[in-house]
């Protein structure tokens, strides 16, 4: 069966590589009798697996009489990031919709998959090495904006402002140093195309803030995070758990997390200091952990590490993507009957 594998940006072929999670994904497809089409849109195909909705891919399906039962859409973005992807007009084009959370896909039946992440290893450094880290927090996240309800970008910005004033957190990531006019323009472009019922009217706040704690664009997240005792993770929305959470643990730091409830995803609540998406409470959590003794901080980090390592294998990229490919293969074969 010939299958079109559409990339995250709508390109006709997902960049697979010679190793890694997507390489494992395609190997499973091939072992199940699928041939990944490598030609541009317009080629003969029997099935579709789309990492984002593509009109060209749907047009190709229709020209090849590919039934909806043999069309798969994998949702990688929450509604605040890409609300058009969650519209009924899009989801109606597919019978098989995969999501990392039950909260996406609205009234559609979605099949769940674990977000693929890096392979975590046990941290073996001693307390004397821990004491050499800065007793400070770091947040390595992009400065994005969205006018849509459910976005946590405005919380992220407010935390950056509060910790800049208190000098309790350093900030790295894209777009934090952009001029206010640029930030407002990006926001307005999205605002004018957003339906009124979806708008979060407080989402524009702090777009013009100048931050003294911005340290630059991070080229190596782990190397930077290892300098600090605390890593702050604020998801794009509180509906799912992404690689950001696991990346923070990879640095062997105490994780302050604001996003989905961990236990709902089979992750122990002790794997992070969970804080609701409230900028003041997140800032208070940072200050509280900073006030603890070095020994108590170290013990907290070790408890979090033990908790996350107990479940991290299930989220490892190769395993997660292999399981996803197996499930998709079964669904497409059912659709072929």
C-alpha positions in Angstrom: 0.0 0.0 0.0 1.5 3.3 -1.1 1.2 6.0 1.7 1.9 9.7 1.6 3.7 10.9 4.8 3.2 14.7 5.0 5.6 16.7 7.1 5.0 19.1 9.9 5.0 22.1 7.5 2.9 20.5 4.9 5.8 19.3 2.8 5.0 16.2 0.6 7.6 14.0 2.4 8.4 14.0 6.1 12.2 14.4 6.7 13.0 10.9 8.0 16.8 10.7 8.3 18.9 7.6 8.7 18.2 7.1 12.5 16.0 8.4 15.2 12.2 8.2 16.0 10.9 9.0 12.5 13.3 6.5 11.0 11.9 3.9 13.4 8.3 5.0 12.5 8.8 4.5 8.7 10.6 1.1 9.3 7.4 -0.1 11.1 5.3 1.1 8.2 7.5 -0.8 5.7 7.4 -3.9 7.8 3.6 -3.8 7.7 3.6 -3.7 3.9 3.5 0.1 3.3 5.6 2.0 0.8 6.3 5.6 1.7 5.8 7.7 -1.4 8.8 10.0 -2.2 7.4 11.8 -5.2 5.8 15.4 -5.2 2.0 15.8 -4.7 0.1 14.4 -7.5 1.5 10.8 -7.4 -0.5 7.6 -7.1 -1.2 6.9 -3.4 -3.5 4.5 -1.4 -3.3 6.1 2.0 -2.4 9.4 3.8 -0.6 10.1 7.1 -0.5 13.8 7.7 1.5 15.6 10.4 -0.5 18.7 9.6 -3.5 19.3 7.4 -2.6 19.9 3.7 -5.0 20.9 1.0 -2.6 19.5 -1.6 -2.6 16.1 0.2 -6.4 16.0 0.4 -6.6 16.9 -3.3 -4.2 14.1 -4.0 -6.4 11.7 -1.9 -9.5 12.7 -3.9 -7.8 12.2 -7.3 -6.8 8.7 -6.1 -10.2 7.9 -4.5 -8.5 7.5 -1.2 -11.4 6.9 1.3 -11.5 8.9 4.6 -10.9 5.6 6.4 -7.4 5.5 4.9 -6.6 9.1 5.9 -4.7 9.8 9.2 -4.1 13.2 10.8 -1.7 13.5 13.7 -2.3 16.6 15.9 0.9 18.1 17.1 -0.3 21.6 18.0 -2.9 22.8 20.6 -5.7 25.1 19.5 -4.0 28.3 20.8 -1.1 27.6 18.5 -3.1 26.6 15.4 -6.8 26.9 15.9 -7.5 26.3 12.2 -6.1 22.8 12.5 -8.9 22.0 15.1 -11.8 23.2 12.9 -14.5 20.7 11.9 -13.9 21.5 8.3 -10.4 20.1 8.7 -11.1 17.2 11.0 -14.0 16.0 8.9 -11.4 15.1 6.2 -10.0 12.3 8.3 -11.4 9.2 9.9 -8.3 8.5 12.0 -7.2 11.4 14.2 -4.3 11.0 16.7 -3.7 13.3 19.6 -1.4 13.4 22.6 -4.4 14.3 24.8 -8.2 13.7 25.0 -8.7 17.5 25.2 -7.9 17.9 21.5 -10.2 16.9 18.6 -13.4 18.3 20.3 -16.3 15.9 19.6 -14.2 13.7 17.4 -13.0 10.3 18.5 -9.2 10.6 18.8 -6.7 7.9 19.3 -4.1 8.8 21.9 -0.3 8.6 21.6 2.5 9.6 23.9 4.5 12.7 22.9 8.0 11.4 21.8 10.8 12.6 24.0 14.5 12.1 24.6 15.9 9.2 26.5 16.5 10.2 30.2 19.4 8.9 32.2 19.8 8.7 35.9 21.7 11.7 37.3 24.8 10.6 39.3 26.3 13.9 40.5 26.8 14.5 44.2 25.6 17.3 46.4 28.9 19.1 46.3 28.4 19.4 42.5 24.9 20.6 43.0 26.0 23.3 45.3 28.1 24.8 42.6 25.1 25.5 40.5 23.4 29.0 40.6 20.7 29.1 43.3 18.5 30.6 40.6 15.8 29.6 38.1 16.1 29.5 34.3 13.4 29.5 31.7 14.4 28.5 28.1 11.3 29.1 26.1 10.3 31.3 23.1 8.4 34.5 23.5 5.3 33.7 21.5 1.8 35.3 21.5 -1.7 34.1 20.7 -5.1 35.8 21.1 -6.8 32.4 21.6 -8.3 31.2 24.9 -6.2 28.6 26.6 -2.9 30.0 25.6 -0.2 30.2 28.3 2.1 32.6 26.4 0.9 35.6 28.4 1.6 33.7 31.7 5.1 33.0 30.4 5.6 36.7 29.6 4.3 37.8 33.0 6.6 35.4 34.8 9.5 36.8 32.8 8.6 40.3 33.9 8.1 39.4 37.6 11.4 37.5 37.8 13.2 40.3 36.0 12.1 42.6 38.8 13.1 40.2 41.5 16.2 38.9 39.7 15.2 35.3 40.6 15.3 33.8 37.1 17.4 34.1 33.9 15.6 34.0 30.5 16.7 32.4 27.2 14.9 31.9 24.0 13.7 33.3 20.7 12.0 36.7 20.3 12.4 38.1 23.8 14.6 40.9 22.5 12.3 41.9 19.6 10.9 45.5 19.5 7.5 46.1 20.9 6.1 47.1 17.5 7.2 43.8 16.1 5.5 41.9 19.0 2.3 43.8 18.6 2.2 43.4 14.8 2.6 39.6 15.1 -0.2 39.5 17.7 -2.5 41.7 15.6 -2.0 39.5 12.5 -3.4 36.6 14.4 -6.0 38.6 16.2 -7.8 39.8 13.1 -8.2 36.3 11.8 -9.4 34.8 15.1 -13.2 34.3 15.7 -14.6 36.5 18.5 -15.7 33.5 20.7 -12.1 32.2 20.8 -10.4 35.4 21.9 -8.7 35.8 25.3 -8.9 39.5 25.9 -6.0 39.5 28.3 -3.6 37.8 25.9 -2.0 41.0 24.7 -0.4 41.9 28.1 3.3 42.5 28.5 4.0 42.4 24.8 6.0 45.6 25.2 8.1 44.6 28.3 11.8 45.2 28.4 13.5 42.5 30.4 16.8 42.8 32.2 17.0 39.1 32.8 17.1 38.1 29.1 20.5 36.4 28.5 20.2 35.5 24.8 19.1 32.8 22.4 20.0 29.3 23.7 21.9 27.0 21.4 22.3 24.1 23.8 19.4 23.8 26.2 20.9 21.1 28.4 24.3 22.9 28.8 22.6 26.1 29.9 20.1 24.4 32.2 22.9 22.5 34.0 24.2 25.8 35.4 21.0 26.3 37.4 19.2 24.5 40.3 15.7 25.3 39.0 14.2 25.0 35.5 10.8 26.6 34.8 8.6 25.0 32.2 5.4 26.7 31.0 3.6 24.8 28.3 1.9 26.4 25.3 -1.4 25.3 26.8 -2.4 23.2 29.8 -3.9 20.4 27.7 -0.9 18.3 27.0 2.7 17.4 28.1 5.5 18.1 25.6 9.2 17.5 25.3 9.8 20.7 27.3 9.0 18.9 30.5 11.4 16.0 29.9 14.2 18.3 28.6 14.1 20.1 31.9 14.7 16.8 33.7 17.5 16.0 31.4 19.5 18.8 33.1 19.2 17.3 36.5 17.5 20.3 37.9 14.4 20.9 40.1 11.5 21.3 37.7 8.7 23.8 38.2 6.0 22.9 35.8 2.8 24.7 34.7 0.7 22.8 32.2 -1.3 19.6 32.2 -1.9 17.7 35.4 0.9 15.1 35.4 -1.1 12.3 36.9 -3.7 12.4 34.1 -0.9 11.3 31.8 0.4 8.5 34.0 3.3 10.6 35.4 3.8 10.8 39.2 2.9 14.2 40.6 6.2 14.1 42.5 8.0 14.4 39.2 7.7 18.2 39.4 6.6 21.1 41.5 3.3 21.6 39.8 1.9 25.2 39.8 -1.3 26.4 38.1 -0.9 28.8 35.3 -0.7 31.9 37.5 2.4 34.1 37.1 2.4 35.2 40.8 2.2 31.6 42.1 5.0 30.5 39.7 7.2 33.3 40.9 6.4 32.4 44.5 7.3 28.8 43.9 10.7 29.9 42.5 11.4 32.1 45.6 10.3 29.3 48.0 12.7 26.7 46.4 15.5 29.2 46.4 15.0 29.7 50.2 15.5 26.0 50.9 18.8 24.7 52.1 21.1 23.2 49.5 20.5 19.7 51.0 16.7 20.1 50.8 17.0 21.3 47.2 19.2 18.4 46.3 16.8 15.9 47.9 13.9 17.4 46.0 15.7 17.1 42.7 16.5 13.5 43.5 12.9 12.7 44.3 11.8 14.3 41.0 14.4 12.3 39.1 13.3 9.0 40.7 9.6 9.8 39.8 10.3 10.7 36.2 12.6 7.8 35.5 9.9 5.4 36.6 7.8 6.2 33.6 10.1 7.9 31.0 10.8 4.8 29.0 7.2 4.8 27.8 7.7 8.3 26.4 11.1 7.7 24.7 10.9 8.8 21.1 11.7 5.5 19.4 9.2 3.5 21.5 6.5 6.1 21.3 6.8 6.5 17.5 7.1 2.7 17.0 3.8 2.2 18.9 2.2 5.0 16.9 3.3 3.5 13.6 1.9 0.1 14.6 -1.4 1.5 15.6 -1.7 3.6 12.4 -0.8 0.5 10.3 -3.7 -1.4 12.0 -6.2 1.4 11.3 -5.2 1.8 7.7 -5.4 -2.0 7.1 -8.9 -2.0 8.6 -9.8 0.9 6.2 -8.6 -1.2 3.3 -11.1 -4.0 4.0 
